[in-house]
């Protein structure tokens, strides 16, 4: 509650320039998201500098993101610039059927479209595969095949996310 009060005080002055140090630290997920939306709507015609350890927060709120290490600015740029320069690509995650113990069919199907894939995890019913950025043009055909062969490949659902 004290963090929420501090944010309210900072925003109540209608200042042109605001500095915030980890404004959503210690908040639950729904409160963090509410604060993000509040800050996003409030930042028009203002400069807000905030520090955060949450990359998803920086990705959502930041027009420009600076990454620091050992007290020095290591790189700075837009979210898209940083993802293109340093990002590893996309992660596709599968929830396998309870009776599917083997992931080979899924991996081989994805590998047809993305030969440079990397299996991140393959434990119980979870399978996560990393896909490099360079294969994004192959994704529509991959997703079509996954959708068509879902039950044959032995998974219940899948989702894809980009590097934050």
C-alpha positions in Angstrom: 0.0 0.0 0.0 2.9 2.4 0.7 4.2 1.9 -2.8 0.7 2.7 -4.3 0.6 5.8 -2.1 4.0 6.9 -3.3 2.9 6.5 -6.9 -0.3 8.5 -6.2 1.7 11.3 -4.7 4.2 11.4 -7.6 1.4 11.6 -10.1 -0.7 14.1 -8.3 1.6 17.0 -8.8 1.1 16.9 -12.6 4.9 17.3 -13.0 6.6 17.2 -16.5 9.4 15.0 -15.2 9.1 12.1 -12.7 11.7 9.6 -11.5 10.5 6.3 -10.0 12.6 3.6 -8.4 11.0 0.1 -9.0 7.4 1.4 -8.6 5.8 -2.0 -8.8 8.2 -3.9 -6.6 6.4 -6.2 -4.2 3.0 -5.8 -5.8 0.9 -8.7 -6.9 0.3 -9.3 -10.6 -3.0 -7.6 -11.0 -1.8 -4.5 -9.0 1.3 -4.3 -11.2 -0.7 -4.5 -14.3 -3.1 -1.7 -13.1 -0.1 0.5 -12.3 1.4 -0.2 -15.7 -1.8 0.9 -17.4 -1.9 4.0 -15.2 1.7 5.0 -16.0 1.2 4.3 -19.7 -1.8 6.6 -19.9 -0.1 9.2 -17.7 3.2 9.5 -19.7 1.8 11.6 -22.5 3.7 14.9 -22.7 5.8 13.9 -19.7 9.1 12.3 -19.0 9.1 9.3 -16.7 12.3 7.6 -15.8 11.9 4.4 -13.8 14.2 1.6 -12.7 13.0 -2.0 -12.7 14.3 -5.5 -12.6 11.2 -6.7 -14.5 12.0 -7.0 -18.2 8.3 -7.3 -19.1 7.7 -4.0 -17.3 10.4 -2.3 -19.2 9.1 -3.8 -22.4 5.6 -2.6 -21.8 6.3 0.9 -20.4 9.6 2.0 -22.0 9.9 4.0 -25.1 13.7 3.7 -24.6 15.2 1.1 -22.4 18.7 1.3 -20.9 20.4 -1.8 -19.5 22.9 -1.3 -16.8 25.7 -3.5 -15.4 28.3 -2.7 -12.8 26.9 0.9 -12.5 27.4 1.6 -16.3 25.0 1.9 -19.1 25.7 -1.2 -21.3 23.1 -0.5 -24.1 20.1 1.7 -24.8 17.4 1.6 -27.4 13.8 0.8 -28.2 12.3 -2.5 -27.2 12.3 -3.6 -30.8 15.9 -2.5 -31.4 17.1 -4.4 -28.3 15.2 -7.6 -29.2 16.6 -7.6 -32.7 20.1 -7.0 -31.5 20.2 -9.2 -28.4 17.1 -11.3 -28.4 17.2 -15.0 -28.8 13.9 -15.2 -30.7 10.7 -16.9 -29.7 9.7 -19.6 -27.4 7.0 -22.1 -28.3 5.6 -24.1 -25.4 3.5 -27.3 -25.7 1.3 -29.0 -23.1 1.5 -32.6 -24.1 -1.4 -35.1 -23.7 -1.2 -37.1 -20.5 -0.7 -40.3 -22.5 2.0 -38.8 -24.7 5.4 -39.6 -23.2 7.5 -38.9 -26.3 8.1 -35.4 -27.7 10.0 -36.5 -30.8 7.0 -36.1 -33.2 6.4 -32.6 -32.1 10.1 -31.7 -32.2 10.5 -33.2 -35.7 7.5 -31.3 -37.0 8.8 -28.0 -35.7 12.3 -28.9 -37.0 10.9 -29.1 -40.5 10.3 -25.4 -40.4 12.9 -24.3 -38.0 16.0 -26.5 -38.3 18.0 -24.4 -35.8 15.6 -24.9 -32.9 16.7 -25.6 -29.4 14.8 -27.7 -26.9 14.7 -25.7 -23.6 12.7 -28.1 -21.5 11.0 -31.5 -21.9 9.7 -32.6 -18.6 6.4 -34.5 -18.0 3.7 -32.8 -20.1 5.7 -29.6 -20.7 7.8 -29.0 -23.8 9.5 -25.7 -24.6 11.4 -25.0 -27.7 13.4 -21.8 -28.6 13.0 -20.5 -32.2 15.5 -18.1 -33.7 14.2 -14.7 -35.1 15.3 -15.5 -38.6 12.5 -18.1 -39.1 9.5 -15.9 -38.5 8.4 -16.2 -42.1 8.0 -20.0 -41.6 5.7 -19.6 -38.6 2.3 -19.5 -40.4 3.0 -22.8 -42.2 4.3 -24.3 -38.9 1.2 -23.2 -37.0 -1.1 -24.5 -39.7 0.5 -27.9 -39.5 0.5 -27.9 -35.7 -3.2 -27.0 -35.7 -4.0 -29.7 -38.2 -2.0 -32.5 -36.5 -2.6 -31.6 -32.9 -4.0 -34.9 -31.7 -1.7 -37.0 -33.9 1.4 -35.2 -32.4 0.2 -35.8 -28.9 -0.3 -32.3 -27.5 -3.3 -30.5 -26.0 -2.3 -26.9 -26.6 0.6 -24.6 -27.6 1.6 -21.0 -27.2 4.3 -18.7 -28.5 6.0 -15.8 -26.9 8.8 -13.4 -27.9 11.9 -12.7 -25.8 11.4 -9.9 -23.3 
